[in-house]
Amino acid sequence: MEQEFSKFCENIKLTSQQKEDAKAKYKGVCKKLHDTYYDKDYDDSTKYLFGSYKTKTNVRPLTEEQDVDVLFKIPQETFDKFDEYESNGQSALLQEVRNVLKEKYTTTDKINGWGKVVLVQFEKGKHNVEVLPALEQKDGTFLIPNSEDGGSWDTFDPRNQVNEFQTSNGTTNKLTAELGRMLKTWVKNTPSLKKKYKSYQLINDIITFLKIEFEDGASYEDYHEVVKNFFDWLKRNCVESIKSYVETAYNRAIKAIEFMDANKPKEASEEWIKIFGNEFPKVKENPKNKTENRTIITPSSPWCKLN
């Protein structure tokens, strides 16, 4: 399955065009906010990328649930203004950011502000942008608005998350990101699992697992073992609400490997497709068994010609 896993990993990576689209989208959002809240030219310093775009674990095909996560650093005076509200200044901040963005994106389908974020939704097949207005602290953490339950400011530390990921990805020779993309595809292919197993938890689990096994990375010829062993580890360490999904995936991985060992790549690929969906290549037929060479001797005639 070495070639199939290699092709699978290529199939789910973002294309260059998709990467450029994501970059254009989040830069447009952040520049509009920067020009509204600052008097200096935009130079990227007032935004901080995090999440799957930062860690390069986005996968294709894109869905409406995928977005670029970005913090926009608000000035101290903007924070102070909304912090002085008697009731839910956090919600008011989100709505102000929403209204600013609506000035630029007049034809965009939706711009919503709720909870902790403002979501800018673009047309189907394009990246959405989820922006968090945030006040940067001296220790590198951020205060972000939480408009729920009357409003509050929450401490958020995306830098620590990003640093942990990058350390793991460097140690494992990029296996952390590769496994992240593969397993995000598994979650996407398991619709009822999506809301129960969030991307950040999946990535945290991958980092923990790779501290125990495959610490130095793995080659494509070992990816079937990496995936199978992750499911084995996860079913012993996950919350009860996702355990049945993990056990199903583990059992399918075991079955796929049994087919691989029996030289039945067609059936093996069918099991991997059950886990990952149609982005995993299907093997059309099994190799033909080699037959032993046999020497055929023409028997002599049972009679002889009479003279």
N, C-alpha and C positions, 0 to 999 in steps of 0.2 A: 504493500500500500504506500510505499515511499513516493511514487510519482503522483498518486491520487491525493495524498495529503499536501504535497507541494502545490499541486494545481488548486486544491481547495483553498489554501491560504492566499493564493493570488486572487482567486475569485471573490473573496470577501474584503480585500483591501480597497480603500477608496481610490478612485482614479485621480489622475492629476487635475482633471477638470473639476471634479467634486471638491478637491482640496482648495483649489483656487476660488471656487464659489463660496466655500465656508469662510475663507479669509476675507473675501470682499464683503460678505454679509456682516461679520462681526466688526470689521473695521468701519463700515458705514454706520453701524449703530453707535459704536464708541466715539467716533469723530463727532457725530451729531450731539451727543451728550457733552463731550468735551467743549465744543464750541459754545454750548449754552451755559456751562458752569464755570468756564475758565476764560481768561483774557489772553492767554498765550497760545501759540500755534500747537496743533496736535502732533505729538511725537511718540505715541504708544505708551508713554509712561503712566498714564492715568487709567490703564486697564490691566487686568491680570487674567490670563487664560487658565482654566483648570478643567478637570473632567476628561471625558474620552477624547476630545480634540487635542488637548494638551498631551495626553499620554499616547496618542495615535492608536487608540483601540476602537475607533468608530468602525462600523462594518457596513457594507452594502449588500443588497439594495437598501437605499435610504427609506425610512418610514417617517410618518408625521410625528412619531414619538421621539425621534432623534434630533438633538440640537447642539449648538455650540454653547458651552457654559463659560461665561465671562463676568468678572467683577468690574464694575466701573467705580473708580475711587472718587468719592464726592469730597468737596472742600469741607474744612472744619466748620465754616460758617453755615453751610447748607445743613450739616448734621445738627448744629446748635439750633437752627431755625425750627426744624421738625421735632427735635427733642423737647422743645419748650411747649409743644402743644399739650393742652390739658387732656385730650383724649385721642389716642391712636394717631400720633404724628407719623408713625411708620406707614400706615395705610395711605396717608396724604402724600408721603414721599413717593411711594410706588405709583400713585395716580398722577403725580406731577411728571415723573419720568415717562410714564405712558403717554401723556399728552404731548410732551416734547417730541417723542418719537413719531407720533401721529402727524406732526407737522412735515416730517420728511417722507414717511411711508404712507402716503395718502391712499394708495391702491392696494396696500397689503391686506390680505384677508382678515387677519386678527392681530390686535395688540392688546394683551390682557395683563393686568397687574393684580396679583393676589398672593396671599401667603408671604413669601419672601422674595419673589421674583417678578420681573416683567418679561413676558414671553412674546417675541415677535415672530409670527408665523408667516412663512412665505409660501409660494406655490408648491404643489406636490412635486416631489423629487428633488427639492432644494433643502439646504440646511435651514432650520429655524435657529433663532438666537435667544438664549435665556440669559438675561442680564440681571445681576444683583447689584444694586447701588450699595456701596459699602464705605465705611470710614476706616482707613488704614491706621493701625496702632503702632506704637514704637517698637513693640516686640515682634512685628511682622504679621500679627493676626489682624482680623477685620471685625468690625461691628456691622452686622447686617440687620435690616428691618424685618421684624416678624409681626405681621398685622393681625394674627390670630389672637383670640382671648383678650381683646382690648389693646393689644400692641405691646411690644418689648423690643429690646436690642439683644441679639444673640451674638456670641463670639464664634467666629468661623476661622478655621486654620487650613485653608487649601494648600498652602505651601508645604506643610508637613506631609499631607497626602501625596502630593506630587513628588516630593523628595524620596519618600519611601518607595514609590513606584519606580522612579528612575534608578535608585540604588539596586533594587531587585532586577530590573531589566538589564542593567550593566553587568551584574554578577552572573546572570543566567544567559548571557549572550543573546539578548532580545527574546528569550523564550517567554518571559512574562507578558509582553505585548502580544506575541503570537498566540499564546494560550488564551489570553483575554479575548482576542477577536474570535477564536474558534468557539469559546464557551458562550460568548454573547450571541453567536449565531444559534447555538443550542437553545438558549433562552428564547430568542425570537421565534424559533421553530416549535416552541412549546407555549402556545398562547396563554393558557391558564396559569403559567408560571411567572409571566412578565411582571405582574404587580406584586408578587410575593418575594421575588428575588431581585433586588435592585443592583444596578451596575457597580456602585461603589462597594457593596458588600461582596459581590463576586470578585472584584479586583483584590480586595483585602484577603479573601479566602485563597486566591491564587498565590499571592505573595507569601502567605503563611505556609501553604503547601510546598512551595518551591524552596523554602528554607529547610524542608525535611527530605525531599526527593528532587533529583535533577537540579541540584544547586548550581552546577556548572553549565546547564543548558542541555540540549538534546538535538539530534539530527532528525530529518524527516522520517528516516527509517524507524525511529523510535517513537514517533508521535502517537501511534496507537496505544503504546504502553503508558505514555504520559497522560493521555486522556482517560484511559481505563483506571489508572492509579489515582488520578484526581477524583473521579467519581467514587472510588472505593474509600478514599480519605473523607470526602465530603459527606457521604451517607452516614459516617460515624461521628461527624462533627456539626452537622447542620441542624437547624430548627425543625421541629416536627412538621410544620406546615409545608415544607418542600421535600421532605424525605422520600415520599413515594415517587416523585418525579426523578430524583437522583437515582434511586434504586432501579427504576425502569431504564434509565440511560446506562447505568452500570451493567445491567444484565444484557442489554443490546451490545455493549462494547465487548463483553465476554464472548457472546455468540459470534460477533464479527471476527474476533481473533481466532476462535475455533475454526471458522471457515477459512481464514488465512492460513492456518497451520495445515488444513486439509487440502491446500492448493485450490481453493474455490473462491477466487477474488470477486467473481460476479456476485455470489451470495453475500460475501463480506461487505462489498460496497453497498448493497441494499440495506444492510443493518446500519452502516454508518449514515446512510441517507435518512433513515428513520430518526437518527439522533440530530443530524445537522441540517436536514432539508436538501433541496435539489442543488444547492451550491456545491455539494460534495459530488465529485465525478462518479458516474455510474460505469462500471466495467461491463461491457456488452456480452462477453463470453469468457468461459474458463479456458485455460490452455488445454490443448488436446493431449491425452496421454500418449506417450511414445510406445509403440508396439515393438516387440522384439522382432528382429529380422529372422525370417525363416527361409531355409533353402527348400524349394519345391523340386522333388525328383520325379521325373516322368516315368511312370511304371512301364516295364517292358510288355510287349504284346503277349497275351496268353497263348498265342499260337505262332507258329512260324510258317512262312510262305513255302508251299510245296513246289519242288522243281518238277 
